[in-house]
Amino acid sequence: MSDYIETFRAVVYPWHCDHQGHMTTMHYVGMFDAAFWQLLSAQGFTRAYLTEHRTGFVDLRDTIEYRAELPVGSPVAIESGITKVGNTSVVSFNRMRDSETGQRAATSEKVTVYFDLEARQKAPLPAGLKAGMEARLVAREDG
């Protein structure tokens, strides 16, 4: 099993927050989504690759567990990894933390399918990229 990689860094700004003073759900989703695209790129599914092959990824399920509030000014970091690779699908796990305190703020598990943009249907993962992802699988670590 390989290590998680850092896929996102930001700071919580006032416009990320709701009337209760902490980052609102829609921004967790956006940050986890940005992290996922960085993870895919690191696995070889770069923007150039996807454009050239007319492929992409379609999300089937996103599960977010919120663990701690992130108020304005909190520095945020996300680490991500692939936990499972199927014939057409990938499962990733992402861990968000306050990078100042180290406290886990949230986790996200995403199930996504490789997609042929012209045929508008799922497609088999390319063998070489699939093998690379399988070689770098991570264990799901919630802690």
N, C-alpha and C positions, 0 to 999 in steps of 0.2 A: 504494500500500500504506500502511496506517495503522500506528500504533504499538501495541505490546502494552499492556494495561492491568493495573494491580495488582489482583489478585483475592483475595489471602489474606496474612495476617500472623499469626505466632504465635512462641512460644518453645518449644524442646524441653524438656520436663519429664522427670523420672526415669521416670515411668510410660509415657512414649513409647519408652523404651529397652529393649533386650533384655539378656541376660546378658553380651554382649560390650561393652556400654557405649555403643552408638550407637542412633539411632532405628531402630525395627524397621519392616519392610515394611508392616504393616497401617496404620501411621500415615502413611506416604507416600501410600498409596491414599486414606485419609480426607481428608488435606489437599488432594490433587489433586481429589478429588470436590467438596469444599466450594468450591474455586476455580472449578470448572466451573460450578456453579450461580450463582455471582456473575457469571461471564462471560455466561451465558444471560440473566440478569436485565438486565445492561447492554445486551444486544441487543434487549430488549423482551419477552422471555419471562419476565415477572415471575410471582411466585406467584399474584397476582390474575388475570393473563391466563390462565395455565394452568388455574386453577380454573374461571374463567368459561367457557372453551372446552372443558373436560373433555379436555385433552390433556396430554402429558408427553413425556419423552425416555427412550429405552431404549438402554443401552450395547451396542454390538456388539463393540468391541475396545478394550482399554486396553494400551498399551505403555509401560512405565516403564524408563528407563535410569538406573541409579544411578552417580553419578560421584564423590562424596566423602562421607565420614562426617559425620553431624551428632550431636555429643555433647550431653549435658545442658547447657542454658544457651544453646545456639546460637539466635540470632534468625533466623527463617525468613520469606522473602517469596516469593510466587509471582506471576509475570506470565503472562497468558494472551492468546490471540488465536485467531480462526477462520482456518484456512488453506485450507479448501475448503468450498463449499456445493453440495449436490446438490439434487435435487427433493424428497427426503424426509430427507436426511441432512446431517450437519455433522461436519467434522473440526476438532478444536481442538488447539493445541499449547501446552504449559505449561512454564515454566522456573522451577525452584525454586533459590533461592540462599541462602547465609548472608548476611544483610543487613549483618552487621558487617564481614565480610572481602570480600564480593562474589563469593566462590567459588561456582561452579555446583555444586549438590549433586545435582540430578536433573532429568530432563525427562520429560514425559508427553505422549503423543499419544492422543487419545480419538476414536473413531468412534462416533457416536450417531445414532439415528433418531427423528424426530418421530413421536409415537404417539397414536392416538385411544384414549382410555381406555375408552370405551363399546364400540366395535367391536373393541377389542383387536387392532389392526393398525396398520401404518405409515400415515402420512397425508402429503399434500403440505404442505410448509412454506408458511405464509401469505405471499402475494406481497409485501406491504409489508415485513414483517419479513425476508424472504429478501433483498429488494433492499438493505435496510439492512446486513445482514451482508456481502453481496457488496461493498458500498461501503467496508467497514472490514476487508477481508481483510488478513492479515499474511503475510509470508514466514516460512517455518520457519527459525528461527535457533537452532541447537544450542549455539553458543559462549557 
